[in-house]
Amino acid sequence: MILVSGGAGYIGSHTVLALAEAGYRVVVVDNLSLGRREAVRAGRLVEMDLRDKEGLFALVASFSIEGIIHFAGLSQVGQSMSDPQSYYENNLKGGLNLFGLAAEAGIPVVFSSSAAVYGLPRQVPIPEDHPLNPISPYGYTKMVLERVLEDYGRASGLGSVSLRYFNAAGADPEGRVGEAHDPETHLIPIVLQAALGQREKVAILGSDFPTPDGTCVRDYIHVQDLAKAHILALEFLREKGGCHCFNLGLGRGHSVREVVEVCRLVTGQRIRVQETDRREGDPPELVSDPARAGEALGWKPEITDLSEIVASAWAWHRKDKEGGN
Ligand code: UFG
């Protein structure tokens, strides 16, 4: 049985489906503060906050847990700048409880980390040994939890893999789950909401970055490819153990303007944009060097075209608008 914390969230819900399809039994632990009950489409859902240490220990004692995938946590960079306390309180306390339990019971951990650990990159594409210098409380919590895993590994032999996602995007190709944050801050869902007429226009948050067209460049990776990497990481830990980190991205960037253009082509809709000021803390360019995940895990993204990524998100958003999700 695999324990998935935050399995009712965006990447978590896709990973739960991928685990079930690979034959794993799953128990999802989620406090449903951000996750959606209806997004848990496989396994069993236990509504619990990871800060409830006793509840968590009792839960693990009652199941035979062979692996933990830890997604739960607050995940908005901008919000973490204005409300750092919630981020340190939620992400660190929850992570410490779960990792403490994992170390004690010898259960390997796959941790949902982020490109936010790198801060403003000195080189692009970014390799895993690039210095870690997060510029937001959100990124800091990810870096600290990676470090906790490293220290617990040294002290007790806990096996762990931290997966540093670049920009997760897209939806389950069968349309069972997709990306829905409230409030939505991510580019692709915002552009698709504009295509659906749910927003008047899309703000381009800065057009004076030192990039080819002046807008930020990001490495968009399909959520289903991310989900598969978690399963490969579990299998890798079972065989090899140790403490590892891997970038997950395509190793190729697209600017904000390019994303809007691809969304116009995929949806066939007119999408209005307005150039506005930069958002605090947005690095100009974040593109991964994903070679290590390929070599160590045998991970090979299958959806490598931005229009395919957007098309899967578009199918899900349209269905959502019609009340089908
Ligand atoms: N953007 C806009 N308009 C919007 C929303 C976003 O122009 O309405 C731009 C942003 O400025 C950024 C790009 O679109 O340049 C992508 O923004 P997202 O909010 O979709 O994603 P981020 O790159 O900010 O965030 C991602 C991950 C985080 C991670 C962060 C690291 O979602 O988990 O990268 O900086 F922490």
Residues whose N, C-alpha, C, O or C-beta is under 5 A from the ligand:
A	BS01	UFG	S75 V77 S114 A115 A116 F166 T185 H186 L187 I188 I190 A203 I204 L205 C216 R218 V256 R279 D282
